Amino acid sequence: MLRRSARSARSARSAGIVAVVAIAAALLVSGCSAGPGTPDGSPSTSTATSPSPTSAVETQPIDAVDAVQGRSATYSVVPPQGWGEATDEVGALPGVDLVLMSSERRAGFNTNLVVHVAPGDATLLESELQKGRQQLADQGRTVSDAPAVSVGGSPATGFTTSFTQQGVEVVTRSYGLHHEGRVYLLTLSSAKSAGDQAAAELAQIAESWTWS
């Protein structure tokens, strides 16, 4: 079970993409969240807590025709077949709006998508993307541009990072877009060996995204 952090909303928002990547990567490796002094090397402003090496989030597959709405109630998505919602597992962390996870463990882990939502405009979005890239690069991670995608008809830009965590080769794809006064950060994490399948599933999710 994931545990809630005592971090304030301000701290969570300031962590931006780095916090989202920390949560997503920790979900990937152990099914639990990462936290202060995180095992994936994220700053202490990360919004999660230390993972248990033996526990894992068990998600129930949902019917692929069923749409899932984020906590902000500003959009809904249709998860790929065999994916489940795990938002409640991370607790009421500020800004974390939706967590989807594959119920199938690939290379021993669950591919997952974390959506973070906060008030903001194009300027804030650009700042968060640049800050996220720099902070992750400073941690020694490989950072490269990610192919642009369309999320609910809105263009999303981002980057890919790769690193090794607890002996696992991890790939994350972080995208950002702004829509009607909000900034949306989407981070997909998977084992490197499951990267192609994860990218295809992200495309399905992005295509199904409907604004409310």
VOGU-3710 file (C-alpha; in Angstrom, 3 decimals, decimal comma):
1> mlrrsarsar> 0,000/0,000/0,000  1,266/3,466/-0,799  1,611/5,910/2,054  0,682/9,583/2,042  3,343/12,270/2,344  3,037/15,162/4,767  4,488/17,580/2,189  2,492/20,729/1,565  0,689/21,534/-1,673  3,228/24,264/-2,340
11> sarsagivav> 6,148/21,841/-2,043  4,478/19,320/-4,329  3,778/21,899/-7,006  7,326/23,248/-6,837  8,705/19,761/-7,422  6,850/19,630/-10,750  7,987/16,950/-13,175  10,680/15,691/-10,818  8,026/14,790/-8,231  5,859/13,088/-10,851
21> vaiaaallvs> 8,828/11,095/-12,160  9,683/10,050/-8,601  6,177/8,728/-7,996  5,968/7,019/-11,384  9,372/5,368/-11,136  8,696/4,124/-7,621  5,361/2,660/-8,707  7,218/0,882/-11,483  9,863/-0,686/-9,297  7,953/-1,723/-6,201
31> gcsagpgtpd> 4,296/-0,808/-6,525  4,869/1,656/-3,684  5,751/5,337/-3,687  9,167/6,913/-3,341  9,847/9,495/-0,717  12,212/11,881/1,037  15,660/10,573/0,275  14,037/8,657/-2,554  15,688/5,473/-3,872  15,503/6,820/-7,426
41> gspststats> 17,617/9,837/-6,517  14,928/12,509/-6,774  15,210/15,618/-4,566  13,740/15,628/-1,070  10,894/17,814/-2,403  9,514/14,651/-3,992  6,021/13,961/-2,695  6,207/10,256/-1,886  7,489/7,888/0,790  9,960/5,032/0,814
51> psptsavetq> 8,965/1,830/-0,970  8,738/-1,575/0,557  10,944/-4,001/-1,396  8,449/-6,825/-1,032  5,030/-5,227/-1,505  3,257/-4,377/-4,744  0,101/-2,620/-5,797  -2,421/-5,075/-7,113  -4,719/-3,450/-9,664  -7,797/-5,003/-11,151
61> pidavdavqg> -8,154/-4,806/-14,936  -11,100/-2,734/-16,059  -13,113/-3,054/-19,207  -11,400/-1,084/-21,964  -14,699/0,560/-22,942  -15,052/2,195/-19,505  -13,764/5,772/-19,205  -11,973/6,941/-16,072  -12,153/10,548/-14,869  -9,305/12,402/-13,142
71> rsatysvvpp> -9,796/13,943/-9,699  -9,961/17,404/-11,279  -13,022/16,278/-13,275  -11,618/18,157/-16,295  -11,063/15,120/-18,551  -11,614/11,399/-18,890  -9,594/8,650/-20,558  -10,146/5,055/-21,598  -7,379/2,846/-20,184  -5,896/0,131/-22,408
81> qgwgeatdev> -7,162/-3,394/-21,980  -5,784/-4,918/-18,782  -5,014/-1,613/-17,090  -6,544/-0,464/-13,811  -6,831/2,773/-11,871  -4,479/3,132/-8,880  -5,067/6,789/-7,957  -6,275/6,002/-4,440  -3,105/3,991/-3,797  -0,960/7,145/-3,747
91> galpgvdlvl> -3,245/8,943/-1,313  -4,325/12,567/-1,574  -1,011/13,921/-2,829  -1,402/17,517/-4,081  -1,610/17,715/-7,847  -1,673/13,976/-8,498  -4,861/13,696/-10,509  -4,861/10,201/-11,950  -2,720/7,060/-11,777  -3,231/4,215/-14,213
101> msserragfn> -1,314/0,969/-14,041  -1,025/-2,203/-16,059  -2,164/-5,219/-14,086  0,317/-7,307/-16,077  3,822/-7,229/-14,660  6,409/-6,813/-17,413  10,008/-7,617/-16,625  8,656/-8,036/-13,087  7,043/-4,574/-12,885  3,869/-2,661/-13,666
111> tnlvvhvapg> 3,925/-0,014/-16,393  2,185/3,095/-15,060  0,994/6,569/-16,006  0,855/9,442/-13,503  -1,091/12,613/-14,404  -0,356/15,768/-12,406  -2,611/18,843/-12,743  -1,974/22,377/-11,423  -3,126/25,919/-12,249  -0,901/27,508/-14,897
121> datlleselq> -0,345/28,710/-18,432  2,103/28,167/-21,304  4,841/30,070/-19,474  4,612/27,845/-16,409  4,503/24,748/-18,601  7,690/25,706/-20,416  9,387/26,480/-17,109  8,395/23,117/-15,626  9,599/21,188/-18,673  12,947/22,977/-18,724
131> kgrqqladqg> 13,422/22,661/-14,978  12,501/18,987/-15,060  14,968/18,235/-17,849  17,783/20,048/-16,079  17,182/18,537/-12,655  16,978/15,007/-14,020  20,103/15,534/-16,140  21,890/16,826/-13,037  21,055/13,511/-11,387  23,022/11,756/-14,125
141> rtvsdapavs> 20,041/10,533/-16,111  20,055/10,389/-19,886  17,583/12,984/-21,216  16,399/13,252/-24,819  13,481/14,766/-26,729  10,311/12,683/-26,965  8,117/12,560/-30,082  5,260/15,056/-29,838  1,822/13,628/-29,117  -1,707/15,021/-29,188
151> vggspatgft> -3,673/14,738/-25,953  -7,366/15,446/-26,351  -6,621/17,438/-29,473  -4,015/19,586/-27,687  -0,318/19,302/-28,609  1,914/17,924/-25,850  5,691/18,146/-25,831  8,163/16,465/-23,582  11,241/14,362/-23,078  12,417/10,848/-22,319
161> tsftqqgvev> 14,720/9,862/-19,486  16,451/6,581/-18,850  18,209/5,343/-15,751  18,764/2,264/-13,620  16,908/1,900/-10,341  17,351/-1,022/-7,975  19,011/-2,934/-10,814  16,149/-2,245/-13,227  16,573/-0,345/-16,496  13,780/2,244/-16,462
171> vtrsyglhhe> 12,410/4,501/-19,201  10,102/7,423/-18,448  8,319/9,672/-20,941  7,230/13,028/-19,518  4,802/15,231/-21,450  3,234/18,565/-20,690  0,372/20,626/-22,082  -1,836/23,474/-20,915  -5,590/23,698/-21,317  -8,016/26,318/-20,021
181> grvylltlss> -5,845/27,655/-17,221  -4,297/24,377/-16,113  -0,990/22,632/-16,745  -1,115/18,861/-17,228  2,000/16,724/-16,749  1,832/13,111/-17,904  4,618/10,699/-16,999  4,705/7,151/-18,316  7,185/4,754/-16,710  8,085/1,235/-17,714
191> aksagdqaaa> 10,903/-1,240/-17,717  13,098/-0,533/-20,739  12,292/-3,936/-22,211  8,577/-3,009/-22,187  9,148/0,461/-23,642  7,625/-0,114/-27,082  4,447/-1,634/-25,677  4,199/1,150/-23,089  4,544/3,816/-25,800  1,746/2,208/-27,809
201> elaqiaeswt> -0,502/2,166/-24,745  0,265/5,819/-24,030  -0,831/6,612/-27,590  -4,128/4,824/-26,924  -4,673/6,807/-23,727  -3,834/10,123/-25,415  -6,203/9,386/-28,287  -9,037/8,526/-25,899  -8,533/11,681/-23,788  -11,753/13,717/-23,685
211> ws> -12,071/17,138/-22,066  -15,014/17,608/-19,717
//
